[in-house]
């Protein structure tokens, strides 16, 4: 008998969705022990991505050492009569042994429909637009994806441009239905504390005004000026500033406790890294995006930068875009205060790579704000189909 462990081949699809990349599986693809929640599943997904890696590079796996590229997705036929597939998202930490199942990836949502169609989980028309009803299992929400079809195949290439993605592709339209959480969901009320703005007492920072919202994913919005920021800071400027990142994490951790998502700030930092996200916002201004192009203040309604897994995102998370749309639609939030008198149907916000237009339909019922849907467009493309190899002893 060989003294060396062997590798197992596991069917997988590597996909870009929006400004993220991830490894997609069906439960049947995975080793039997990894088909159910638990330590075996988490260990398998960590090994696929090459985590935990104390070097922070994920060299020995499919991850690419950023929160946007250390992602895994499990798609299965839905048991719900109103949905076609269930979508479960796992955010794999890079340097610690953690798979965070606490939230959704809005960017990879755009790849769920195309994957489900190609794997035969969903029937689709030969030509036109396939409507895929997705149950987002992490947060218990329904999403509708509109996937272009031609000659019986998913259309992947096209002329839709998305800032943060180098090449154009086919547009996938997404509707996030009832994105604000309710009392029966895992995230609690849309505003966890009942307030559109809370005043958090943060040790070492002082009082911080924040909007704590459950929409897309739990998200914390603060005014960039509170931290002496302009909102136009580049990814390198923020990620190279250890003190600023520490301050943002301290605020995020205490906001996590205020939202009822962790018992202590320490628990929030150790076990709830994926959500809530924290973002800072500012009024429109001229700045240079990461591609070298210069945006003018007139190109946007607001500026937003978001932190994901302890680092500033190179563009914008998909669920962050949903949260922005919802927070801009409701009076009294930090974002609405920055918008001022502007009340556009679709908000165009500036991020580090460019701009993105999002919208939300909101109405007030019996004194409570209700958001029926949030809208945005993304694109998706297969990068690789085949098998991923994982050591059997992982």
Secondary structure, 3 states (H helix, E strand, C coil): CCCCCCEEEEEEEEEEECCEEEEEECHHHCCHHHHCCCHHHHHHHHHHHCCCCCCCCCCCCCCCCCHHHCEEEEEEECCCCCCCEEEEEEEECCCCCCEECCCCCHHHHHHHHHHHHHCCCCCCCCCEEEEEEEEECCCCEEEEEEEEEECCEECCCCCECCCCCCCCECEEEEEEECCECCCCCCCCCCECCCCCCEEEEECCCEEEEEEEEEECCEEEEEEHHHHCCCCCCCHHHHHCCHHHHHHHHHHHHHHHHHCCCCCCHHHHHHHCCCCCEEEEEECCCCEECCCCCEECHHHCCEEEEEEECCEECCCCCHHHHHHHHHHHHCCCCHHHHHHCCCCCCEEEEEECCEEEEEEEEEEEECCEEEEEEEEEEEEEEEEEEEEEEEECCC
